[in-house]
Amino acid sequence: MPQPRFDDVRERLLRAGIAPRHVRRYIGELGDHFDDLVSEELAEGSARGAAEQSARTRLGSDEHLAKVMLARPELRSLSARYPWAVFLLGPAALPVVALFAAVLAEAALFNVISMFYRSSAHLPPPVWFTESVAAWNWSATHVPPLAIAILLCLMSIRQRMKPAWAIAGVGIACLAGAFQHLSWYDTGYHGELTLASAFLPPFPHDLLVSGIWRALADIAIVSVVWIVLARWRDQRTLPPENHGQLSAEAFIA
């Protein structure tokens, strides 16, 4: 028999909340231990097949192998111990924090530029600079919420979290970051960096409408990513003879 895949052990540990890095290391150690046991059996004169079978028996059952790690609660991931913080508080706060960080970085950049560039003729900045700032502002408001939602989706799939946590986190991230707009202009005489939100006075109606569409678009994108990642994970966890089949359990796990 080839080296065991220990898929059942891996799934038991991940579903119990053991951090993927610990699971990956443990599965690797089991594989190394299996090879060592096979070498011992071969050195004693056993045939290859019998040596591998004996080595697998000596390792113990999948349940026994899983219990070794499950007895160490400190190996559980942060998301398994505090899912409310990772999938509820985090998605609500991170898009706002990322946006304010982008605003501070942009303001600091303008201050640095003003130290080296002064226009006595009060001319507006070049078109390429204005377009670059506009692209930065667009990225600062559109990219972080989507990136955070995709990261939560990936975490949920890798760590076998309940779908409800991932759905809540994705929804909160997309909604928290969809209703802001960052803009900048400079006429040469006056420049202004503006951060507007549909939830702050004067409560612009256009941001509310566009924010709804942005949130729905982000959720649709993340849904596609989720399906792709779930299929990819299923291809890795199913036995080779079942590749190409998508199990409902693997998708919703």
TORDRENGU-986614 format. One record per residue: z, y, x negated of N, C-alpha, C, CB in turn; residue in one letter. Coordinates in Angstrom, 3 decimals. Glycine has a CB too. Example, Ala and Ser with C-alpha at 12.3 -4.5 7.8 and 13.67 -1.06 7.14 Angstrom:
7.800,-5.690,-13.190,7.800,-4.500,-12.300,7.800,-3.300,-13.200,9.046,-4.473,-11.308,A
7.080,-2.250,-12.850,7.140,-1.060,-13.670,7.870,0.030,-12.900,5.725,-0.598,-14.084,S
This chain:
0.000,-1.192,-0.845,0.000,0.000,0.000,0.000,1.244,-0.882,1.225,0.004,0.956,M
-0.676,2.338,-0.439,-0.648,3.577,-1.202,0.727,4.226,-1.099,-1.738,4.544,-0.708,P
0.930,5.285,-1.884,2.209,5.986,-1.816,2.453,6.497,-0.399,2.245,7.155,-2.824,Q
3.632,6.224,0.167,3.901,6.651,1.552,3.771,8.164,1.706,5.306,6.205,1.987,P
3.319,8.572,2.886,3.187,10.006,3.172,4.500,10.606,3.657,2.096,10.241,4.214,R
5.426,9.785,4.162,6.707,10.253,4.673,6.537,11.319,5.758,7.548,10.804,3.535,F
5.482,11.156,6.573,5.214,12.161,7.613,6.342,12.236,8.640,3.897,11.847,8.320,D
6.890,11.081,8.991,7.947,11.082,9.998,9.190,11.791,9.467,8.291,9.643,10.422,D
9.500,11.573,8.204,10.643,12.255,7.595,10.405,13.756,7.582,10.893,11.738,6.161,V
9.208,14.154,7.183,8.873,15.583,7.138,9.036,16.225,8.505,7.439,15.786,6.635,R
8.503,15.575,9.530,8.578,16.146,10.869,10.018,16.225,11.366,7.738,15.327,11.838,E
10.804,15.204,11.099,12.210,15.220,11.518,12.947,16.397,10.886,12.903,13.895,11.142,R
12.695,16.618,9.607,13.405,17.682,8.899,12.955,19.063,9.371,13.188,17.550,7.391,L
11.664,19.235,9.530,11.166,20.539,9.966,11.639,20.866,11.377,9.638,20.573,9.905,L
11.597,19.882,12.255,12.048,20.115,13.623,13.554,20.370,13.693,11.683,18.926,14.499,R
14.279,19.889,12.702,15.730,20.126,12.660,16.065,21.471,12.021,16.429,19.001,11.891,A
15.032,22.184,11.537,15.255,23.515,10.994,15.388,23.595,9.490,16.452,24.075,11.591,G
15.195,22.483,8.778,15.257,22.541,7.320,14.100,23.406,6.806,15.199,21.104,6.698,I
14.405,24.299,5.877,13.388,25.217,5.353,12.229,24.433,4.736,14.005,26.174,4.304,A
10.986,24.851,5.001,9.822,24.113,4.479,9.841,23.902,2.973,8.567,24.834,4.845,P
10.362,24.871,2.217,10.370,24.697,0.752,11.271,23.536,0.341,10.836,25.993,0.056,R
12.387,23.363,1.049,13.276,22.238,0.747,12.643,20.916,1.177,14.636,22.425,1.443,H
11.954,20.944,2.309,11.278,19.734,2.779,10.187,19.328,1.796,10.681,19.953,4.187,V
9.402,20.295,1.362,8.312,20.003,0.432,8.852,19.404,-0.868,7.504,21.280,0.134,R
9.934,19.975,-1.388,10.508,19.453,-2.625,11.078,18.051,-2.422,11.598,20.394,-3.143,R
11.725,17.825,-1.291,12.336,16.525,-1.011,11.271,15.438,-0.864,13.193,16.599,0.262,Y
10.186,15.757,-0.149,9.107,14.783,0.015,8.484,14.453,-1.339,8.032,15.320,0.987,I
8.358,15.465,-2.184,7.833,15.216,-3.524,8.754,14.316,-4.330,7.623,16.528,-4.258,G
10.066,14.538,-4.200,11.025,13.691,-4.910,10.985,12.256,-4.397,12.439,14.257,-4.768,E
10.813,12.089,-3.086,10.704,10.739,-2.539,9.477,10.026,-3.108,10.631,10.785,-1.001,L
8.369,10.769,-3.196,7.167,10.166,-3.764,7.368,9.741,-5.215,6.007,11.136,-3.671,G
8.039,10.602,-5.995,8.306,10.259,-7.406,9.235,9.043,-7.498,8.937,11.470,-8.155,D
10.239,9.016,-6.627,11.181,7.895,-6.645,10.473,6.592,-6.265,12.359,8.164,-5.682,H
9.567,6.694,-5.295,8.794,5.521,-4.887,7.989,4.987,-6.067,7.858,5.867,-3.708,F
7.333,5.890,-6.803,6.544,5.453,-7.960,7.426,4.796,-9.011,5.795,6.638,-8.576,D
8.623,5.336,-9.220,9.532,4.742,-10.209,9.952,3.337,-9.788,10.777,5.630,-10.400,D
10.240,3.165,-8.493,10.640,1.844,-8.007,9.496,0.842,-8.124,11.113,1.931,-6.552,L
8.281,1.299,-7.838,7.121,0.419,-7.983,6.968,-0.013,-9.438,5.836,1.123,-7.492,V
7.164,0.924,-10.360,7.047,0.589,-11.785,8.095,-0.440,-12.186,7.189,1.852,-12.651,S
9.308,-0.294,-11.638,10.362,-1.272,-11.942,9.974,-2.660,-11.442,11.701,-0.838,-11.310,E
9.452,-2.709,-10.219,9.068,-4.006,-9.641,7.933,-4.640,-10.439,8.646,-3.839,-8.167,E
6.970,-3.832,-10.845,5.855,-4.359,-11.633,6.337,-4.866,-12.983,4.778,-3.287,-11.828,L
7.295,-4.135,-13.561,7.829,-4.559,-14.866,8.552,-5.888,-14.766,8.778,-3.501,-15.425,A
9.059,-6.199,-13.586,9.763,-7.460,-13.370,8.809,-8.589,-12.999,10.808,-7.293,-12.285,E
7.501,-8.266,-12.940,6.512,-9.309,-12.700,6.005,-9.414,-11.284,7.071,-10.588,-13.083,G
6.381,-8.509,-10.416,5.922,-8.563,-9.030,4.461,-8.149,-8.940,6.789,-7.661,-8.135,S
3.763,-8.679,-7.944,2.397,-8.250,-7.683,2.413,-6.824,-7.140,1.693,-9.212,-6.689,A
1.284,-6.148,-7.249,1.239,-4.748,-6.854,1.648,-4.556,-5.391,-0.156,-4.188,-7.083,R
1.068,-5.300,-4.489,1.377,-5.144,-3.075,2.840,-5.426,-2.778,0.503,-6.056,-2.249,G
3.368,-6.501,-3.369,4.771,-6.841,-3.150,5.689,-5.790,-3.751,5.087,-8.211,-3.741,A
5.285,-5.228,-4.903,6.095,-4.196,-5.549,6.184,-2.947,-4.684,5.517,-3.844,-6.919,A
5.060,-2.578,-4.099,5.050,-1.379,-3.257,5.854,-1.597,-1.982,3.613,-0.982,-2.907,E
5.712,-2.777,-1.402,6.469,-3.086,-0.193,7.969,-3.098,-0.482,6.028,-4.439,0.386,Q
8.360,-3.689,-1.595,9.769,-3.736,-1.970,10.311,-2.337,-2.260,9.963,-4.640,-3.190,S
9.495,-1.512,-2.916,9.923,-0.153,-3.237,10.171,0.655,-1.964,8.872,0.546,-4.113,A
9.285,0.486,-0.988,9.461,1.231,0.271,10.718,0.761,1.000,8.220,1.060,1.185,R
10.990,-0.531,0.946,12.195,-1.059,1.591,13.450,-0.545,0.895,12.179,-2.597,1.587,T
13.426,-0.505,-0.419,14.581,-0.037,-1.182,14.878,1.440,-0.932,14.350,-0.270,-2.665,R
13.838,2.220,-0.647,14.062,3.638,-0.355,14.887,3.819,0.916,12.723,4.371,-0.219,L
14.715,2.949,1.885,15.434,3.052,3.140,14.531,3.489,4.271,16.582,4.010,3.003,G
15.052,3.422,5.477,14.265,3.794,6.651,14.052,5.307,6.701,14.956,3.310,7.939,S
13.089,5.728,7.511,12.826,7.154,7.668,14.058,7.876,8.206,11.630,7.379,8.600,D
14.764,7.230,9.118,15.964,7.842,9.682,17.016,8.065,8.604,16.536,6.969,10.805,E
17.185,7.077,7.738,18.159,7.202,6.658,17.757,8.314,5.693,18.301,5.871,5.906,H
16.474,8.366,5.345,16.005,9.392,4.412,16.171,10.789,4.987,14.546,9.153,4.051,L
15.956,10.922,6.285,16.112,12.230,6.915,17.574,12.654,6.962,15.530,12.210,8.323,A
18.473,11.700,7.194,19.903,12.021,7.306,20.449,12.626,6.020,20.701,10.769,7.664,K
19.867,12.248,4.903,20.333,12.783,3.617,20.221,14.302,3.601,19.524,12.177,2.449,V
19.125,14.826,4.137,18.925,16.272,4.165,19.604,16.920,5.362,17.447,16.591,4.182,M
19.625,16.222,6.473,20.230,16.792,7.684,21.735,16.975,7.523,19.941,15.899,8.895,L
22.325,16.252,6.595,23.760,16.397,6.352,24.093,17.663,5.586,24.280,15.202,5.598,A
23.063,18.435,5.211,23.281,19.675,4.444,22.771,20.869,5.258,22.559,19.610,3.048,R
23.597,21.420,6.129,23.165,22.514,6.993,22.772,23.767,6.241,24.242,22.845,7.956,P
23.237,23.910,4.995,22.881,25.106,4.228,21.400,25.139,3.880,23.707,25.177,2.954,E
20.703,24.018,4.073,19.268,23.973,3.772,18.407,24.432,4.946,18.868,22.567,3.373,L
19.032,24.741,6.062,18.266,25.215,7.220,17.718,26.609,6.941,19.143,25.224,8.498,R
16.552,26.879,7.466,15.907,28.163,7.242,16.592,29.273,8.029,14.436,28.086,7.618,S
16.339,30.509,7.610,16.914,31.664,8.294,16.441,31.738,9.737,16.554,32.952,7.560,L
15.172,31.427,9.958,14.638,31.499,11.317,15.240,30.434,12.221,13.127,31.358,11.293,S
15.637,29.293,11.652,16.268,28.246,12.458,17.713,28.598,12.780,16.207,26.901,11.731,A
18.391,29.281,11.853,19.785,29.651,12.086,19.913,30.897,12.957,20.489,29.878,10.762,R
19.008,31.852,12.751,19.089,33.110,13.500,17.721,33.453,14.108,19.578,34.263,12.578,Y
17.230,32.629,15.025,15.891,32.907,15.595,15.839,34.220,16.356,15.472,31.778,16.524,P
16.953,34.631,16.948,16.986,35.885,17.695,16.738,37.080,16.769,18.336,36.042,18.415,W
17.201,36.980,15.515,16.992,38.076,14.575,15.562,38.090,14.043,17.980,37.973,13.415,A
15.044,36.899,13.745,13.703,36.802,13.154,12.610,37.071,14.176,13.496,35.426,12.538,V
12.771,36.552,15.390,11.687,36.625,16.377,11.897,37.683,17.459,11.520,35.290,17.030,F
13.054,38.343,17.473,13.278,39.398,18.464,13.539,40.745,17.802,14.449,39.031,19.371,L
14.547,40.823,16.968,14.875,42.089,16.325,13.847,42.465,15.261,16.261,42.016,15.706,L
13.458,41.499,14.458,12.497,41.773,13.392,11.186,42.360,13.891,12.215,40.517,12.636,G
10.515,41.717,14.860,9.238,42.261,15.353,9.372,43.636,16.002,8.631,41.305,16.348,P
10.546,43.947,16.536,10.739,45.258,17.149,10.900,46.347,16.099,11.952,45.238,18.066,A
11.543,46.010,14.986,11.855,47.023,13.981,10.792,47.158,12.894,13.170,46.704,13.346,A
10.206,46.049,12.460,9.314,46.086,11.303,8.071,46.959,11.488,8.887,44.702,10.973,L
7.379,46.923,12.642,6.222,47.810,12.782,6.594,49.282,12.668,5.542,47.564,14.108,P
7.748,49.664,13.208,8.199,51.057,13.128,8.552,51.417,11.692,9.414,51.293,14.051,V
9.255,50.512,11.012,9.612,50.755,9.614,8.360,50.883,8.750,10.509,49.624,9.084,V
7.392,50.005,8.965,6.147,50.054,8.187,5.398,51.350,8.434,5.250,48.862,8.532,A
5.394,51.820,9.673,4.691,53.059,9.992,5.362,54.257,9.327,4.633,53.262,11.509,L
6.680,54.330,9.393,7.377,55.440,8.759,7.234,55.389,7.243,8.850,55.429,9.146,F
7.197,54.206,6.684,6.973,54.084,5.240,5.594,54.609,4.873,7.124,52.619,4.784,A
4.597,54.314,5.705,3.241,54.809,5.454,3.193,56.332,5.552,2.245,54.181,6.449,A
3.916,56.910,6.521,3.947,58.373,6.677,4.597,59.012,5.454,4.713,58.778,7.970,V
5.717,58.459,5.007,6.396,59.018,3.831,5.521,58.916,2.583,7.731,58.297,3.593,L
4.830,57.773,2.444,3.952,57.599,1.288,2.813,58.610,1.328,3.392,56.166,1.243,A
2.253,58.850,2.516,1.160,59.809,2.646,1.632,61.228,2.366,0.549,59.730,4.039,E
2.802,61.582,2.885,3.342,62.916,2.639,3.621,63.127,1.158,4.620,63.133,3.449,A
4.156,62.096,0.502,4.416,62.200,-0.931,3.120,62.359,-1.718,5.180,60.972,-1.423,A
2.077,61.658,-1.301,0.779,61.775,-1.962,0.227,63.186,-1.832,-0.213,60.768,-1.379,L
0.333,63.769,-0.634,-0.150,65.131,-0.436,0.616,66.113,-1.322,-0.023,65.534,1.041,F
1.914,65.897,-1.485,2.706,66.783,-2.338,2.256,66.689,-3.789,4.194,66.443,-2.226,N
1.955,65.459,-4.238,1.490,65.284,-5.611,0.132,65.950,-5.804,1.407,63.791,-5.969,V
-0.768,65.752,-4.828,-2.099,66.355,-4.928,-2.007,67.868,-4.960,-2.982,65.908,-3.762,I
-1.110,68.439,-4.144,-0.998,69.897,-4.081,-0.519,70.489,-5.398,-0.051,70.302,-2.964,S
0.142,69.687,-6.246,0.604,70.180,-7.535,-0.545,70.369,-8.519,1.628,69.231,-8.116,M
-1.651,69.627,-8.291,-2.773,69.675,-9.229,-4.021,70.327,-8.635,-3.107,68.280,-9.692,F
-4.029,70.474,-7.320,-5.224,71.020,-6.680,-4.833,72.199,-5.809,-5.952,69.940,-5.840,Y
-5.361,73.319,-6.119,-5.164,74.510,-5.313,-6.534,75.118,-5.065,-4.197,75.530,-6.009,R
-6.833,75.441,-3.830,-8.127,76.050,-3.492,-7.894,77.518,-3.149,-8.820,75.297,-2.296,S
-8.248,78.393,-4.078,-8.071,79.820,-3.826,-9.001,80.315,-2.734,-8.303,80.613,-5.099,S
-10.089,79.554,-2.519,-11.034,79.968,-1.473,-10.645,79.392,-0.119,-12.459,79.532,-1.835,A
-9.546,78.666,-0.063,-9.086,78.057,1.186,-10.174,77.192,1.832,-8.638,79.144,2.163,H
-10.800,76.373,1.010,-11.835,75.473,1.518,-11.194,74.173,2.000,-12.901,75.183,0.427,L
-11.747,73.564,3.039,-11.227,72.271,3.487,-11.493,71.210,2.422,-11.867,71.856,4.839,P
-10.740,70.122,2.423,-10.945,69.063,1.422,-12.301,68.409,1.603,-9.835,68.003,1.514,P
-12.793,67.738,0.576,-14.089,67.054,0.688,-14.091,66.008,1.796,-14.451,66.395,-0.636,P
-15.291,65.705,2.281,-15.426,64.757,3.384,-14.899,63.382,2.992,-16.889,64.653,3.823,V
-15.185,62.928,1.776,-14.734,61.600,1.365,-13.215,61.485,1.393,-15.250,61.279,-0.031,W
-12.529,62.591,1.042,-11.068,62.558,1.054,-10.549,62.504,2.492,-10.491,63.789,0.318,F
-11.146,63.292,3.360,-10.734,63.288,4.768,-10.944,61.924,5.397,-11.505,64.347,5.556,T
-12.088,61.292,5.098,-12.360,59.968,5.657,-11.418,58.912,5.080,-13.812,59.571,5.392,E
-11.057,59.060,3.814,-10.122,58.113,3.210,-8.751,58.207,3.862,-10.005,58.362,1.706,S
-8.302,59.434,4.127,-7.016,59.619,4.790,-7.067,59.062,6.209,-6.626,61.108,4.812,V
-8.196,59.278,6.898,-8.343,58.749,8.259,-8.285,57.221,8.255,-9.670,59.230,8.886,A
-8.918,56.602,7.259,-8.879,55.137,7.155,-7.453,54.655,6.874,-9.840,54.646,6.041,A
-6.739,55.370,6.023,-5.346,55.015,5.741,-4.499,55.126,7.006,-4.769,55.921,4.631,W
-4.682,56.200,7.756,-3.902,56.400,8.979,-4.192,55.303,10.001,-4.204,57.777,9.584,N
-5.463,54.933,10.107,-5.826,53.860,11.026,-5.160,52.547,10.597,-7.365,53.694,11.086,W
-5.211,52.265,9.297,-4.618,51.027,8.801,-3.102,51.019,8.997,-4.958,50.833,7.322,S
-2.469,52.181,8.799,-1.012,52.259,8.909,-0.535,51.971,10.319,-0.526,53.624,8.476,A
-1.355,52.260,11.314,-0.942,52.038,12.702,-1.455,50.716,13.266,-1.426,53.176,13.569,T
-2.562,50.204,12.751,-3.162,49.003,13.324,-2.826,47.715,12.578,-4.638,49.167,13.367,H
-2.725,47.776,11.258,-2.581,46.551,10.466,-1.175,45.945,10.529,-2.935,46.837,9.028,V
-0.098,46.727,10.314,1.241,46.091,10.271,1.608,45.282,11.505,2.282,47.139,10.075,P
1.414,45.787,12.743,1.794,44.962,13.895,1.050,43.635,13.947,1.546,45.722,15.174,P
-0.252,43.686,13.667,-1.050,42.459,13.701,-0.626,41.511,12.585,-2.549,42.784,13.580,L
-0.380,42.056,11.394,0.039,41.213,10.269,1.389,40.568,10.548,0.107,42.036,8.973,A
2.312,41.321,11.120,3.635,40.787,11.434,3.529,39.685,12.487,4.570,41.911,11.925,I
2.696,39.905,13.503,2.522,38.904,14.559,1.926,37.616,13.997,1.626,39.455,15.681,A
0.945,37.736,13.113,0.336,36.550,12.504,1.343,35.837,11.614,-0.917,36.936,11.690,I
2.157,36.600,10.883,3.182,35.990,10.042,4.188,35.210,10.886,3.902,37.063,9.216,L
4.600,35.765,12.017,5.520,35.053,12.907,4.885,33.781,13.449,5.950,35.956,14.064,L
3.604,33.879,13.769,2.870,32.711,14.249,2.849,31.620,13.180,1.431,33.100,14.649,C
2.566,31.999,11.951,2.534,31.038,10.850,3.911,30.422,10.619,2.037,31.712,9.567,L
4.953,31.254,10.648,6.316,30.746,10.479,6.666,29.749,11.573,7.323,31.901,10.479,M
6.295,30.062,12.789,6.610,29.186,13.913,5.950,27.818,13.752,6.167,29.831,15.225,S
4.703,27.817,13.321,3.978,26.560,13.163,4.528,25.756,11.985,2.481,26.829,12.968,I
4.761,26.426,10.864,5.246,25.726,9.669,6.635,25.155,9.882,5.256,26.665,8.471,R
7.478,25.881,10.615,8.870,25.467,10.762,9.144,24.773,12.092,9.775,26.662,10.622,Q
8.067,24.482,12.835,8.191,23.730,14.094,9.159,24.400,15.067,8.655,22.301,13.810,R
9.090,25.736,15.149,9.950,26.455,16.072,9.469,26.235,17.501,9.980,27.956,15.732,M
10.369,26.452,18.452,9.978,26.355,19.845,8.954,27.453,20.166,11.219,26.464,20.772,K
7.914,27.141,20.927,6.865,28.125,21.211,7.395,29.410,21.839,5.836,27.518,22.122,P
8.488,29.307,22.599,9.007,30.502,23.270,9.395,31.582,22.273,10.209,30.144,24.133,A
9.972,31.185,21.134,10.345,32.173,20.124,9.111,32.855,19.551,11.154,31.515,19.001,W
8.093,32.081,19.239,6.877,32.654,18.666,6.183,33.575,19.662,5.921,31.545,18.222,A
6.100,33.149,20.915,5.447,33.978,21.936,6.190,35.296,22.097,5.380,33.232,23.289,I
7.518,35.233,22.120,8.307,36.458,22.251,8.101,37.365,21.044,9.797,36.124,22.412,A
8.135,36.786,19.840,7.973,37.592,18.634,6.614,38.240,18.538,8.204,36.753,17.424,G
5.573,37.484,18.852,4.216,38.026,18.808,4.057,39.161,19.824,3.181,36.913,19.080,V
4.550,38.945,21.031,4.447,39.973,22.060,5.181,41.243,21.677,4.983,39.454,23.368,G
6.389,41.100,21.139,7.174,42.276,20.754,6.493,43.029,19.614,8.599,41.863,20.341,I
6.006,42.304,18.614,5.350,42.955,17.474,4.114,43.734,17.910,4.962,41.916,16.421,A
3.315,43.109,18.761,2.090,43.775,19.221,2.400,44.990,20.079,1.221,42.800,20.007,C
3.417,44.894,20.913,3.779,46.024,21.765,4.460,47.133,20.977,4.687,45.561,22.890,L
5.285,46.759,20.013,6.024,47.759,19.249,5.109,48.629,18.395,7.050,47.081,18.369,A
3.965,48.086,17.988,3.104,48.850,17.098,1.835,49.386,17.711,2.751,48.029,15.965,G
1.683,49.242,19.025,0.392,49.582,19.641,0.313,50.992,20.200,0.096,48.621,20.732,A
1.419,51.692,20.283,1.427,52.953,21.029,1.666,54.171,20.147,2.481,52.903,22.100,F
1.332,54.051,18.853,1.489,55.183,17.945,0.133,55.609,17.384,2.455,54.826,16.799,Q
0.069,56.878,17.008,-1.172,57.399,16.428,-0.802,58.361,15.308,-2.062,58.110,17.512,H
-1.428,58.164,14.163,-1.177,58.996,12.988,-2.451,59.756,12.646,-0.700,58.135,11.776,L
-2.348,61.073,12.530,-3.535,61.892,12.257,-3.200,62.981,11.248,-4.081,62.520,13.560,S
-4.251,63.467,10.600,-4.097,64.531,9.594,-5.352,65.395,9.596,-3.839,63.932,8.166,W
-5.144,66.676,9.398,-6.274,67.576,9.235,-5.868,68.708,8.300,-6.752,68.130,10.605,Y
-6.879,69.300,7.663,-6.645,70.411,6.744,-7.851,71.340,6.831,-6.415,69.907,5.267,D
-7.612,72.547,7.282,-8.698,73.526,7.424,-8.918,74.329,6.152,-8.405,74.471,8.576,T
-8.058,74.143,5.185,-8.107,74.982,3.999,-7.006,76.022,4.022,-9.460,75.656,3.882,G
-6.729,76.523,5.208,-5.623,77.472,5.389,-4.356,76.752,5.860,-6.016,78.571,6.402,Y
-4.562,75.659,6.572,-3.412,74.980,7.152,-3.703,73.481,7.256,-3.066,75.573,8.544,H
-2.747,72.667,6.833,-2.853,71.223,6.955,-1.681,70.681,7.753,-2.914,70.564,5.575,G
-1.927,69.606,8.455,-0.866,69.063,9.299,-1.012,67.554,9.424,-0.887,69.719,10.690,E
0.109,66.854,9.220,0.194,65.407,9.401,1.011,65.155,10.663,0.838,64.697,8.144,L
0.423,64.460,11.638,1.054,64.302,12.945,1.212,62.834,13.293,0.240,65.013,14.024,T
2.426,62.484,13.725,2.708,61.146,14.230,3.050,61.270,15.712,3.876,60.461,13.429,L
2.232,60.697,16.555,2.443,60.768,18.004,2.718,59.379,18.550,1.219,61.395,18.714,A
3.499,59.319,19.612,3.826,58.053,20.258,3.768,58.233,21.764,5.222,57.546,19.818,S
3.328,57.184,22.445,3.267,57.240,23.906,4.660,57.284,24.524,2.497,56.040,24.449,A
5.682,56.960,23.722,7.049,56.915,24.245,7.874,58.132,23.844,7.741,55.661,23.768,F
7.243,59.106,23.189,7.931,60.327,22.791,7.265,61.528,23.436,7.944,60.476,21.259,L
8.046,62.586,23.718,7.450,63.802,24.305,6.308,64.295,23.428,8.520,64.922,24.475,P
5.220,64.710,24.044,4.991,64.923,25.499,4.441,63.697,26.231,4.028,66.076,25.698,P
4.686,62.495,25.725,4.273,61.249,26.362,2.768,61.247,26.698,5.095,61.019,27.635,F
1.934,61.321,25.678,0.481,61.390,25.930,-0.050,60.175,26.680,-0.265,61.528,24.618,P
-0.726,60.440,27.782,-1.236,59.369,28.629,-2.315,58.555,27.927,-1.782,59.943,29.921,H
-3.131,59.236,27.126,-4.217,58.517,26.449,-3.688,57.485,25.459,-5.127,59.503,25.726,D
-2.555,57.784,24.805,-1.971,56.804,23.894,-1.407,55.606,24.639,-0.882,57.449,23.059,L
-0.897,55.844,25.838,-0.374,54.745,26.646,-1.493,53.791,27.038,0.329,55.284,27.900,L
-2.612,54.342,27.479,-3.745,53.510,27.902,-4.341,52.761,26.709,-4.830,54.377,28.581,V
-4.598,53.508,25.615,-5.189,52.858,24.437,-4.221,51.843,23.831,-5.580,53.910,23.378,S
-2.903,52.129,23.931,-1.912,51.204,23.394,-1.911,49.879,24.130,-0.540,51.820,23.455,G
-2.090,49.929,25.430,-2.138,48.691,26.215,-3.314,47.828,25.771,-2.245,49.005,27.725,I
-4.453,48.475,25.590,-5.637,47.738,25.153,-5.449,47.197,23.730,-6.885,48.641,25.220,W
-4.830,47.990,22.860,-4.573,47.535,21.493,-3.650,46.326,21.479,-3.966,48.663,20.659,R
-2.597,46.376,22.284,-1.656,45.263,22.335,-2.338,43.997,22.842,-0.462,45.613,23.227,A
-3.153,44.136,23.882,-3.853,42.974,24.425,-4.844,42.411,23.408,-4.580,43.346,25.724,L
-5.532,43.302,22.686,-6.491,42.844,21.679,-5.774,42.116,20.547,-7.298,44.031,21.120,A
-4.633,42.658,20.103,-3.877,42.003,19.034,-3.363,40.640,19.477,-2.708,42.883,18.590,D
-2.872,40.562,20.701,-2.372,39.284,21.213,-3.504,38.266,21.282,-1.730,39.466,22.607,I
-4.697,38.708,21.675,-5.846,37.802,21.731,-6.211,37.307,20.333,-7.055,38.503,22.379,A
-6.187,38.215,19.346,-6.507,37.823,17.969,-5.493,36.807,17.448,-6.540,39.061,17.047,I
-4.209,37.083,17.684,-3.166,36.175,17.213,-3.272,34.823,17.908,-1.776,36.784,17.447,V
-3.675,34.815,19.175,-3.830,33.551,19.895,-4.896,32.681,19.238,-4.192,33.809,21.368,S
-5.996,33.313,18.834,-7.056,32.567,18.144,-6.539,32.030,16.809,-8.304,33.466,17.918,V
-5.832,32.898,16.074,-5.270,32.470,14.791,-4.302,31.311,14.985,-4.560,33.641,14.096,V
-3.504,31.394,16.036,-2.524,30.339,16.329,-3.228,28.997,16.547,-1.681,30.712,17.577,W
-4.293,29.013,17.337,-5.022,27.780,17.616,-5.632,27.213,16.334,-6.120,28.030,18.667,I
-6.206,28.086,15.510,-6.814,27.635,14.257,-5.764,27.028,13.334,-7.528,28.801,13.552,V
-4.623,27.714,13.206,-3.562,27.212,12.336,-2.986,25.893,12.863,-2.448,28.257,12.203,L
-2.853,25.798,14.187,-2.327,24.564,14.770,-3.273,23.394,14.510,-2.101,24.737,16.279,A
-4.571,23.638,14.633,-5.542,22.582,14.353,-5.504,22.186,12.876,-6.959,23.038,14.744,R
-5.377,23.195,12.011,-5.318,22.907,10.577,-4.080,22.088,10.252,-5.323,24.210,9.758,W
-2.935,22.451,10.854,-1.721,21.682,10.614,-1.853,20.264,11.150,-0.521,22.373,11.250,R
-2.510,20.131,12.288,-2.683,18.814,12.879,-3.533,17.926,11.979,-3.320,18.929,14.264,D
-4.546,18.516,11.350,-5.393,17.750,10.439,-4.594,17.253,9.246,-6.576,18.597,9.965,Q
-3.585,18.019,8.840,-2.783,17.626,7.687,-1.717,16.593,8.039,-2.129,18.842,7.080,R
-1.212,16.645,9.273,-0.105,15.758,9.629,-0.558,14.450,10.246,0.816,16.453,10.576,T
-1.753,14.419,10.866,-2.234,13.167,11.450,-2.675,12.210,10.354,-3.395,13.431,12.429,L
-2.540,10.914,10.562,-3.067,9.945,9.606,-4.568,10.145,9.428,-2.766,8.505,10.069,P
-5.133,9.783,8.276,-6.555,9.996,8.017,-7.463,9.413,9.087,-6.916,9.407,6.697,P
-7.099,8.263,9.666,-7.986,7.647,10.656,-8.027,8.444,11.952,-7.544,6.220,10.945,E
-7.053,9.363,12.148,-7.038,10.159,13.377,-7.471,11.590,13.158,-5.668,10.145,13.980,N
-7.990,11.908,11.981,-8.453,13.260,11.737,-9.536,13.638,12.749,-8.982,13.397,10.301,H
-9.486,14.904,13.158,-10.434,15.361,14.163,-9.859,15.346,15.546,-11.661,14.528,14.130,G
-8.702,14.677,15.731,-8.045,14.641,17.024,-6.921,15.655,17.035,-7.516,13.229,17.342,Q
-6.821,16.440,18.097,-5.766,17.441,18.221,-4.760,16.962,19.236,-6.338,18.821,18.625,L
-3.548,16.670,18.780,-2.531,16.212,19.687,-1.847,17.392,20.329,-1.528,15.332,18.974,S
-1.554,17.266,21.622,-0.880,18.351,22.328,0.490,18.601,21.739,-0.762,18.036,23.817,A
1.153,17.541,21.300,2.495,17.695,20.729,2.430,18.519,19.455,3.132,16.319,20.443,E
1.423,18.297,18.621,1.314,19.048,17.381,1.030,20.510,17.645,0.234,18.461,16.503,A
0.284,20.812,18.705,-0.050,22.202,19.008,1.152,22.975,19.498,-1.151,22.267,20.039,F
1.955,22.359,20.375,3.044,23.110,20.969,4.316,23.025,20.150,3.304,22.623,22.360,I
4.322,22.161,19.110,5.549,21.991,18.328,5.897,23.259,17.583,5.405,20.835,17.345,A
